[in-house]
Amino acid sequence: MSGNSAATPAENKKSGKGLLFKVATWTLTIFCFYLVFSRTEATAAREGMTVAEYLLRFFADADWTLWLMVMIPYSLFFFSVDSHASWRAIRWFNAPQLRLTQVLPIRASAYILSLVNEQVGKGAMSLYLARRHDVPGWQALSTMVMLGLMEIYQLLFFSGIGVLIYYDLVQQASSQIRLDLILPTVFALAVCYLPIHILFFRGVFGDFPKIRDAQIFRAFREAKPIHYLLLLLFKAPNLLGAVMVYTFALQLFNVDVGFGQMLAFLPVIFLAAALPLPFHAGALLLWTVLFPEFPEVGVFSLIMHTFFVLFNAAIGVVFLPKANAELFDKQAA
């Protein structure tokens, strides 16, 4: 007999669900790419070109030098703002003595791991807090969950402002998907949920110990309404910067898209990018739905995202020696 015991029914069931999930996500991804390709092919055919010729013309006309001069500073700016927001949250809920200079190398190195999986990057932050500041893993992870929630609300908040101010643009983009109904509904639900969430973890609705006392929700129990507001404000510069950068970058690629459209739609596209689909296929398709006259912006979004994550990973490589010292050298300052 083999030394390995046979898998239990529970393990087989879990493995089966995992396989089904992978098949479903890859099927959806392939379908999204097919739709984007079909729309790009149709547009290219109307101009008497193949898809390859159409895309080559699109990228050949871009000002790549100026694009890099915009993307590199924005990536550095994003890293600074992101690290600051993480540092504030960790100081509030985990390690009051933590310095910003200690967070910078760990947050930067987490970008390297995020190339594989964003959750792995969050795990690196939790590992650092456990090793260097004796913060239990679940408590550290609760802070990452808090940051993730406010990331979503930041996107919803600014998209809501954009939709409110530029509702006519949303109506114009609703020919294929009723965004003029879907987005206000999502915003209304989000506005209703947040106060209920805060009051629940403040104990207003009773104890519910199995949920409220779970270590993964520790940050929510300790957070006050001001913490939610401050995290939203700390993260806001990144999204506003992204709206400006994407608007300008599209102009460099000769796509006539205004700031109002980006303010209303870019946060929604970022939410779609958070879907568990390879290559951010959900965001790729949404680009072409929102800007049907420019189906090539789907490929543009892939280039923007790829550069962004790779440059952030490069920042992580620069900080990696310091991060390793913080994680593994007990004598590190």
C-alpha positions as CSV (number, residue, x, y, z in Angstrom):
1,M,0.0,0.0,0.0
2,S,1.1,3.6,-0.5
3,G,2.1,5.6,2.5
4,N,-0.3,8.4,1.4
5,S,-3.9,8.0,2.7
6,A,-6.7,8.2,0.2
7,A,-8.4,11.6,-0.1
8,T,-11.4,12.1,2.0
9,P,-14.8,12.9,0.4
10,A,-14.6,16.4,1.7
11,E,-11.2,16.9,0.0
12,N,-12.5,15.4,-3.2
13,K,-15.5,17.7,-3.1
14,K,-13.2,20.8,-2.4
15,S,-10.9,19.7,-5.3
16,G,-13.9,19.3,-7.6
17,K,-15.2,22.8,-6.7
18,G,-11.7,24.2,-7.4
19,L,-11.5,22.6,-10.8
20,L,-15.0,23.7,-11.7
21,F,-14.2,27.3,-10.6
22,K,-11.0,27.3,-12.8
23,V,-12.9,26.0,-15.8
24,A,-15.7,28.6,-15.3
25,T,-13.2,31.5,-15.0
26,W,-11.2,30.5,-18.0
27,T,-14.3,29.9,-20.1
28,L,-15.5,33.4,-19.2
29,T,-12.1,34.8,-19.9
30,I,-12.0,33.2,-23.4
31,F,-15.5,34.5,-24.1
32,C,-14.6,38.0,-23.0
33,F,-11.5,38.0,-25.3
34,Y,-13.6,36.6,-28.1
35,L,-16.1,39.4,-27.8
36,V,-13.4,42.1,-27.7
37,F,-11.7,40.5,-30.8
38,S,-15.0,40.3,-32.7
39,R,-15.7,44.0,-32.0
40,T,-12.2,45.0,-33.0
41,E,-12.3,42.9,-36.1
42,A,-15.7,44.5,-37.2
43,T,-14.3,48.0,-36.7
44,A,-11.1,47.1,-38.6
45,A,-13.1,45.6,-41.4
46,R,-15.1,48.8,-41.8
47,E,-11.8,50.6,-42.5
48,G,-10.6,47.9,-44.8
49,M,-7.9,46.5,-42.5
50,T,-7.1,43.3,-40.6
51,V,-7.1,43.4,-36.8
52,A,-3.3,43.3,-36.8
53,E,-3.1,46.3,-39.2
54,Y,-5.7,48.2,-37.2
55,L,-3.9,47.7,-33.8
56,L,-0.5,48.4,-35.3
57,R,-1.8,51.7,-36.6
58,F,-3.4,52.5,-33.2
59,F,-0.2,51.9,-31.3
60,A,2.1,53.4,-34.0
61,D,0.4,56.8,-33.7
62,A,0.8,57.0,-29.9
63,D,3.4,59.2,-28.3
64,W,5.2,56.5,-26.2
65,T,7.9,58.8,-24.8
66,L,5.3,61.2,-23.3
67,W,3.3,58.2,-22.1
68,L,6.3,56.9,-20.1
69,M,6.9,60.3,-18.7
70,V,3.3,60.2,-17.3
71,M,3.2,56.5,-16.2
72,I,6.5,56.4,-14.3
73,P,5.7,59.4,-12.0
74,Y,2.2,58.1,-11.5
75,S,3.4,54.6,-10.4
76,L,5.7,56.2,-7.9
77,F,2.9,58.4,-6.7
78,F,0.6,55.5,-6.3
79,F,3.2,53.6,-4.3
80,S,3.6,56.5,-1.9
81,V,-0.2,57.0,-1.4
82,D,-0.8,53.3,-1.1
83,S,1.9,52.8,1.5
84,H,0.7,55.8,3.5
85,A,-2.8,54.5,3.7
86,S,-1.6,51.0,4.7
87,W,0.7,52.5,7.4
88,R,-2.1,54.5,8.9
89,A,-4.4,51.5,9.1
90,I,-1.7,49.3,10.6
91,R,-0.9,52.0,13.2
92,W,-4.6,52.2,14.2
93,F,-5.3,48.6,14.5
94,N,-2.1,46.6,14.9
95,A,1.2,48.4,15.7
96,P,1.0,52.0,17.0
97,Q,4.8,52.3,17.1
98,L,5.2,51.5,13.4
99,R,7.1,54.0,11.2
100,L,6.2,54.8,7.6
101,T,9.8,54.0,6.6
102,Q,9.3,50.5,7.9
103,V,6.2,49.9,5.8
104,L,7.7,51.2,2.5
105,P,9.9,48.2,1.8
106,I,7.3,45.6,2.8
107,R,4.6,47.2,0.8
108,A,6.9,47.5,-2.2
109,S,8.0,43.9,-2.0
110,A,4.4,42.8,-1.8
111,Y,3.9,44.2,-5.3
112,I,6.3,41.5,-6.5
113,L,4.1,38.8,-4.9
114,S,1.0,40.5,-6.3
115,L,2.2,39.5,-9.8
116,V,1.1,36.0,-8.8
117,N,-1.8,36.8,-6.6
118,E,-3.0,40.0,-4.8
119,Q,-3.9,38.0,-1.7
120,V,-0.3,36.6,-1.5
121,G,0.9,40.2,-1.4
122,K,-1.5,40.9,1.5
123,G,-0.1,37.8,3.2
124,A,3.4,39.3,3.0
125,M,2.2,42.3,5.0
126,S,0.6,40.0,7.6
127,L,3.8,38.0,7.9
128,Y,5.9,41.1,8.5
129,L,3.5,42.3,11.3
130,A,3.6,38.8,12.9
131,R,7.4,38.5,12.8
132,R,8.5,42.0,13.6
133,H,5.6,43.3,15.8
134,D,4.1,40.1,17.2
135,V,0.7,40.8,15.7
136,P,-1.4,37.6,15.4
137,G,-1.9,36.7,11.7
138,W,-5.7,36.9,11.7
139,Q,-5.5,40.4,13.3
140,A,-3.1,41.6,10.7
141,L,-5.2,40.1,7.9
142,S,-8.2,41.9,9.4
143,T,-6.5,45.2,8.6
144,M,-5.9,44.1,5.1
145,V,-9.6,43.3,4.8
146,M,-10.5,46.8,6.1
147,L,-8.2,48.3,3.5
148,G,-9.8,46.2,0.8
149,L,-13.3,47.3,1.8
150,M,-12.4,51.0,1.7
151,E,-10.7,50.4,-1.7
152,I,-14.1,49.2,-3.0
153,Y,-15.9,52.1,-1.4
154,Q,-13.4,54.6,-2.8
155,L,-14.2,53.3,-6.3
156,L,-17.9,53.5,-5.7
157,F,-17.7,56.9,-4.1
158,F,-15.9,58.6,-7.0
159,S,-17.9,56.7,-9.7
160,G,-21.0,57.9,-7.9
161,I,-19.8,61.5,-8.2
162,G,-18.9,61.0,-11.8
163,V,-22.3,59.5,-12.6
164,L,-24.1,62.3,-10.8
165,I,-22.3,65.1,-12.6
166,Y,-22.1,63.4,-16.0
167,Y,-25.3,61.4,-16.0
168,D,-25.9,62.3,-19.7
169,L,-22.7,60.5,-20.6
170,V,-23.8,57.4,-18.7
171,Q,-27.1,57.4,-20.6
172,Q,-25.2,57.6,-23.9
173,A,-23.1,54.6,-22.9
174,S,-26.1,52.5,-21.8
175,S,-27.1,51.3,-25.3
176,Q,-25.8,47.8,-24.6
177,I,-25.9,47.6,-20.8
178,R,-28.4,49.6,-18.7
179,L,-25.7,51.4,-16.7
180,D,-28.0,54.3,-16.1
181,L,-30.0,51.9,-14.0
182,I,-27.4,49.5,-12.7
183,L,-24.9,52.0,-11.4
184,P,-27.3,54.1,-9.3
185,T,-28.8,50.9,-7.9
186,V,-25.3,49.7,-6.9
187,F,-24.5,53.1,-5.3
188,A,-27.7,53.1,-3.4
189,L,-27.1,49.6,-2.0
190,A,-23.6,50.6,-1.0
191,V,-24.7,53.7,0.8
192,C,-27.3,51.7,2.7
193,Y,-24.9,49.0,3.6
194,L,-22.0,50.9,5.1
195,P,-23.8,52.5,8.1
196,I,-25.4,49.1,8.9
197,H,-21.9,47.5,8.7
198,I,-20.5,50.1,11.1
199,L,-23.3,49.9,13.5
200,F,-23.2,46.1,13.5
201,F,-19.5,45.9,14.4
202,R,-20.1,48.6,17.0
203,G,-22.5,46.2,18.7
204,V,-25.7,48.3,18.1
205,F,-27.7,45.3,16.9
206,G,-26.5,42.9,19.6
207,D,-23.5,40.8,20.2
208,F,-23.5,38.1,17.5
209,P,-20.1,36.8,18.9
210,K,-19.4,34.2,16.2
211,I,-19.2,37.0,13.7
212,R,-18.2,40.1,15.6
213,D,-15.6,38.4,17.8
214,A,-13.9,36.7,14.9
215,Q,-10.2,37.8,14.6
216,I,-10.6,38.4,10.9
217,F,-13.1,41.2,11.8
218,R,-11.0,42.7,14.6
219,A,-10.3,45.9,12.6
220,F,-14.0,46.4,12.0
221,R,-14.7,46.1,15.7
222,E,-12.1,48.7,16.6
223,A,-12.8,51.1,13.7
224,K,-14.7,54.3,14.3
225,P,-16.6,56.1,11.6
226,I,-13.7,58.6,11.3
227,H,-11.4,55.8,10.4
228,Y,-13.5,54.9,7.4
229,L,-13.6,58.5,6.3
230,L,-9.9,59.0,6.7
231,L,-9.0,55.8,4.8
232,L,-11.2,57.0,2.0
233,L,-9.5,60.4,2.0
234,F,-6.0,58.8,2.2
235,K,-6.7,56.6,-0.8
236,A,-8.5,59.3,-2.9
237,P,-5.4,60.8,-4.5
238,N,-4.6,57.5,-6.2
239,L,-8.0,57.3,-7.9
240,L,-8.1,60.9,-8.9
241,G,-4.6,60.6,-10.3
242,A,-5.7,57.5,-12.2
243,V,-8.6,59.4,-13.8
244,M,-6.3,62.1,-15.0
245,V,-3.6,59.7,-16.2
246,Y,-6.0,57.5,-18.1
247,T,-7.7,60.6,-19.7
248,F,-4.3,62.0,-20.8
249,A,-3.0,58.6,-21.9
250,L,-6.0,58.0,-24.1
251,Q,-5.5,61.4,-25.7
252,L,-1.9,60.3,-26.5
253,F,-3.4,57.3,-28.3
254,N,-5.8,59.6,-30.2
255,V,-8.9,58.4,-28.3
256,D,-11.2,61.3,-27.6
257,V,-12.4,60.6,-24.1
258,G,-13.1,63.4,-21.6
259,F,-12.4,63.6,-17.9
260,G,-16.1,63.3,-17.0
261,Q,-16.3,59.9,-18.8
262,M,-13.2,58.7,-17.0
263,L,-14.5,59.9,-13.6
264,A,-17.8,58.0,-14.1
265,F,-16.5,54.9,-15.7
266,L,-12.9,54.2,-14.6
267,P,-13.8,53.2,-11.0
268,V,-16.4,50.8,-12.4
269,I,-13.7,49.4,-14.7
270,F,-11.4,48.9,-11.8
271,L,-14.1,47.1,-9.9
272,A,-14.5,44.8,-12.9
273,A,-10.8,44.2,-12.8
274,A,-11.2,42.8,-9.3
275,L,-13.2,39.9,-10.6
276,P,-11.4,36.6,-10.4
277,L,-10.8,36.4,-14.1
278,P,-7.3,35.9,-15.7
279,F,-5.8,38.9,-17.5
280,H,-8.5,41.2,-15.9
281,A,-10.8,40.0,-18.7
282,G,-13.9,41.6,-17.1
283,A,-12.3,45.0,-17.3
284,L,-11.1,44.4,-20.8
285,L,-14.6,43.7,-22.0
286,L,-16.1,46.6,-20.1
287,W,-13.8,49.0,-21.8
288,T,-15.2,48.0,-25.2
289,V,-18.7,48.1,-23.9
290,L,-18.3,51.6,-22.5
291,F,-16.4,52.9,-25.5
292,P,-17.9,50.9,-28.5
293,E,-16.5,53.3,-31.0
294,F,-13.0,52.5,-29.8
295,P,-12.8,48.7,-29.3
296,E,-9.0,48.9,-29.3
297,V,-9.1,50.5,-25.9
298,G,-9.4,47.0,-24.5
299,V,-5.8,46.2,-25.7
300,F,-4.8,49.7,-24.4
301,S,-6.1,48.8,-21.0
302,L,-4.0,45.6,-21.0
303,I,-0.9,47.6,-21.8
304,M,-1.6,50.2,-19.1
305,H,-2.2,47.5,-16.4
306,T,0.8,45.4,-17.5
307,F,3.2,48.3,-17.3
308,F,1.7,49.4,-14.0
309,V,2.1,46.0,-12.2
310,L,5.5,45.4,-13.7
311,F,6.8,48.9,-12.7
312,N,5.4,48.4,-9.2
313,A,7.2,45.1,-9.0
314,A,10.4,46.8,-10.1
315,I,9.9,49.2,-7.2
316,G,9.6,46.1,-5.0
317,V,12.9,44.7,-6.4
318,V,14.7,48.0,-5.3
319,F,13.3,47.6,-1.8
320,L,13.7,43.8,-1.6
321,P,17.0,43.7,0.4
322,K,15.5,46.0,3.0
323,A,12.3,44.0,3.0
324,N,14.2,40.7,3.5
325,A,16.1,42.3,6.4
326,E,12.8,43.4,8.0
327,L,11.2,40.0,7.6
328,F,14.1,37.6,8.4
329,D,16.8,39.5,10.2
330,K,16.0,39.8,13.9
331,Q,18.6,42.4,14.3
332,A,17.1,44.7,11.7
333,A,16.3,48.2,12.9
